[in-house]
Amino acid sequence: MKKIAFVFILGLVVVSCKKEIKKETKTNAKTEIVEKVNTDIPVELNKVFKTHGGLTAWNSIQILSFNKGEEAHTADLKTRKTVINSPKYSLGFDGTEVWLDEENKGDYKGNPEFYYNLYFYFYAMPFVLADDGIIYEKADAITFDGVNYPGYKISYKANVGTSPDDNYIIYYNPKNHQMEWLAYTVTFNSKAPSEKYNLIRYNKWENVNGLILPKEITWYKKDDKGMPTEPARPATEFTLPLASKAKLADSFFEKPKK
């Protein structure tokens, strides 16, 4: 297990983040000026990214980390190597393969290959929707509590990622361009396109080193027209967020040696 090493490195990253926050407070105006618009992304989505801190700031980050319950999720944004540490198990992606390390056999109940980056994608919204190999299409708006939320469908070019047939639809507030909802399909098991969308409401956001990242998300039920109705389960909370320009050693993402 990497719990001791993780706590130590986490401390270093916290210090690094605090220094970066102080430094960036003085240079916000300059960052605003040099922010570049990605012409491959629709104008409205560029506004969404800007509202959440901007792609310039996002691309300057090396390590993204957050906790979901007892799990500590850490990802290298450049390589997408990932580690999830918890008291009874660790799992991750070392750049080549997905691995699992358990205190006792059977401690982890899920599928590591499906799970290792699942919450990373939910947490790194909306920025992961600016990855390479994406195709953008205007989508029909959804309505909730009398508000219409415009949307864009995100699909992937062939052979991009482990599930290139996955689709996402991002919905944003038309007044401030903040992301409000995410619809997504799951094709990991079927390996075939699907029109069955799950729906998440992004309830709360927080500033993490200049990036506006989710603090809480809630899965929602839908009516027969695909409009959200009520929560399907309690909210999922993210804690201890970190977005750091410091890089972790590749060995951090490798399976622990016995």
N, C-alpha and C positions, 0 to 999 in steps of 0.2 A: 504493500500500500504506500501511497505517496503523501499521506496526510501531513506528516511532519515537514517534509520538503515543501509541500504546497503552502502551508502556513507561513514558512520562512520567506518563500518567494512572494507570497501575497503581500507580506509586509513591505518588501522592497518596492513592489508595484504601487502600493498605497502612497508611499513616500514620493515616488516618481510622479504619480498623478497629482499630488498636492502641489509639487513644484511647478508642474505644467499648468495647473489652473491659475497660479499666481502670475506666471509668465504670460499666459494667453489673455489674461484680463487687460494687460497693457497693449496688446496687439490686435484686439478685436476689430478695430476700425480698418487696419491694414488687411486682415483676413477677408473682411467684407468686400474690399476693393478688388482683391485678386481672385475672388470666387469666380470660377469659370462655368459656363453653361454647357452641358453636354448636348450637342445638337442631335444626337441619336435618340434622345429621350424626349417624349412629348413635353411641350411647354408647361402644361399644368402639373405634370409630375416633377419637373425641375423645381417648380414652386414648392411642392411638397417636401422635396429633399432640402431645399433652402430653409423652410420653416423648421425642420428638424436638425438644423446645424450646418447643412451643406456638405456636398461631396468632397470638397477640398479638405474639410476637417476630418471627415470619415476616412479618407484615403491616407491621412497622416497617422492614423492609429494602427498599432501593431497587435496589441493584445486586448481582447474583450473578455470580461469575466463577470459572472453573476451567480447568485445562489437561487435555487428553487427547492424550497424545503431544506432537507439535509444534503442535497446535492450541490456541489460547487462546480460550475461549468466554466471552462477556460478554453478560448479558441485563439489561434494565430490567424489574423485576418488575411495575411498574405498567402499562407500555404493551406489554410483551412484545417490544419492539424488541430485536434481537439482532445481534451481530457475531461472526464466527469469523475469527481471524487466524492465518495460518501463513506460513512462509518463502516459499512460491510462490503463494499465493492468499489472498484474503479473500472472504467472502460474508456476507450478513446480510439482515435484514428491517428496513426503515426506518419501519415503521408503515403503509406503503401497498403496497410491493412488495418482493419478494425480489430481491436483486442478487448478481452475481458479478464479481469483479475478479481477473484472473490476470496473473502475470508473463509467461507465454507461453501462447498458446491451447492448451488441452488439458491444462494442469497439474492441473486439478480433474476427477476422473473420475466423480463422482456426479451426483445430481439436487439442486440447491440448494434447491428448493421443499420437497423431502422432508426434507433433511438439516439445514436451518438451525436447527431447534429440537428435533431428535430427541434429542440427548444432554442438552439442557437438561431435557427431561421426565424422563429417566432419573436425572439428577443431582438434580433438585429434588424427588424423592420423599422423604417421602410428601405434602409440602405442596401440590403441584399437584393432588392429589386432593381438595382443598377448594375448587377454583375454582367460580365461578358456573355454573349450568346443568347440574349433575351429578345423576344419579339413583343412589341406593345400594340394593343388594340383597344379602342374605346369600348367600354362596356355600359350596359344599361345601369342607371342609378338604382339604388335601393332607398327605401323610405322607412324612417323610424321616428316616432313621436312627432310627426308632422314635418320632419326635415328630410330633404332629398340629398343624398350623398352621391356625387358623381364617381364613376369608377373607371379603372383601366385594367384590362386583362393582360396578364403576363404569362407567356408560354416560352418554351426553350427550343433552340435549334437541336437537331438530331445529335445524339451522343454527348450532350452537355450534362454533366453530373450523373448521379446514380439513378435518378428517376426523371429522365428528360420529358416524359409525358405528363408530369405534374403541371397543373395550372394554378395560378393565383389571380385573384382580383383584389386590387387595393381600392378602397373607397375613402374619400377625404371630405373634410368640411369645406364647403365652397366659399365660406367667408374668410377663414384664416389658413386654408390649405394644410391643416393638420390631419394626419391619418386618423381615421375613426374605426374602420372595419377592415377585416381581411377574410376573403373567401378562398378556400383551397381544396384541391382534390388530392387523393392519396392513391398512387399507382405502384407503390413499392412491391406489394405482394402480387397484384394481377399482371403488372408489366404491360398494361393496356390503358389507353386513354379513358377517362371517365368524365361524366357530366354531373356526378354527385358531389356537390360542394358542401364542405363544412364551413361554419361561419363563426368568426371571433370578433368580439368588440374590444377595442383598445381603450380601456376605461380611464387609466391614469398614466401620466408621463412624468419624467423627471430629467433634470439637466445633469448629465454625466460628462464632465470635462468638455463642455461645449456642445455635446450631442444630446438631443432630446430623445430619450429611449424609454421603453415601456416599464412602468412600475407594476401594472396589473392588467391582466387580460381575462376575458370571460367568454366561454363558448355559449352560443345562442341557438335556440330553436327557431325554425322558420315555418311560415304558413305555406299553403299550396302554391302561392305565387313567388316563393323564395324570399319573402320579406321577413326580417327578424321580428320575433314576438316577445320572448322572455328567456332569461338565462337557463341553460341546460344543466348547469352544475355550478358549484361555488367558484369564485374567481381564483385564478392562479397568480400568486404574488412573486415578484422578483426582488431580491434583497442583495445588499453588499455589491453594488455595481461598480465596475472599474473599466475605464477606457484609457489605455496607456500607450505611449509612444516607445516605451521600453520593450525590448525583445527578449523572449525566454529562449533558453537553450533547447535544441532539438530533442535532447535526451529527456526533457520534461514530459514530452508527449509519447514516450516509448513505454511499453509494458514493463512493469517492475520485474526485476530479476529475482528469482527465488534464492 
